[in-house]
Every structure is written in C-alpha cells, then in structure tokens.
Amino acid sequence: MSRAIAVGEKTFILGFKGVGFEIEPAENAEAVGTVLGALSRERDIGLVLLTETMAAENAEAVANFRQMNPAAILTVIPTHKGSARASFEEMRKAVERSIGVDMLGKE
C-alpha cells in the first residue's frame, strides 16, 4: 500500500496526521533537502505534500525528488499566508511542455 507524507513546517502539516498522513517536519531548506532525499529512495510512497514556503526555498530538492522517484506524486500546498502561485506556475510550465501550448496563460 502506498504511503502519503506531508513535509514542511510542523505547525502547517500537523493537521494532516489526523487524516492518515505521515508527517516529516522540516523547518529550513537544508532539512527539506535531507527529508526529500531520503524519501526519494523509498518506493512505497504514493503522495508527498510539501508546503509552498519550503518548496520555494529548495526547488532543487523538489526536482531531484521527482527525477529519482517518478512514480510518487509531489505537490505543493499553500500555507496560512495564502498561495504565492508557485505551484500554478509549475503546472502551467508542465502543461506547456507536454502539449506545446501555454493553455493556462500567464497571470
């Protein structure tokens, strides 16, 4: 069975534990890199939720995770501060790469 894991600032991800997620607190970019590096080697992971602030601080670790574990879904979630639209930009670029057209447009 696949595992679901939330990664990021403990205060933002703790609620996911109540709905069955494992949590991996990471309070800075270095910790995120370490956690994602370890998770990328585990093949039973199905979903990783990463807080937007931590994803923005360590985009390289996110890219490495996706490359090393292509079967797992890593998605970025906003924090209580709202979204900086980083995940939208990422999705827009992925759609453009896959179909060759910027269907979502720039905002």
Summary of the structure (lengths in Angstrom):
residues: 107
radius of gyration: 13.9
end to end distance: 38.9
largest distance: 40.4
contacts: 313
relative contact order: 0.17
helix: 47%
strand: 22%
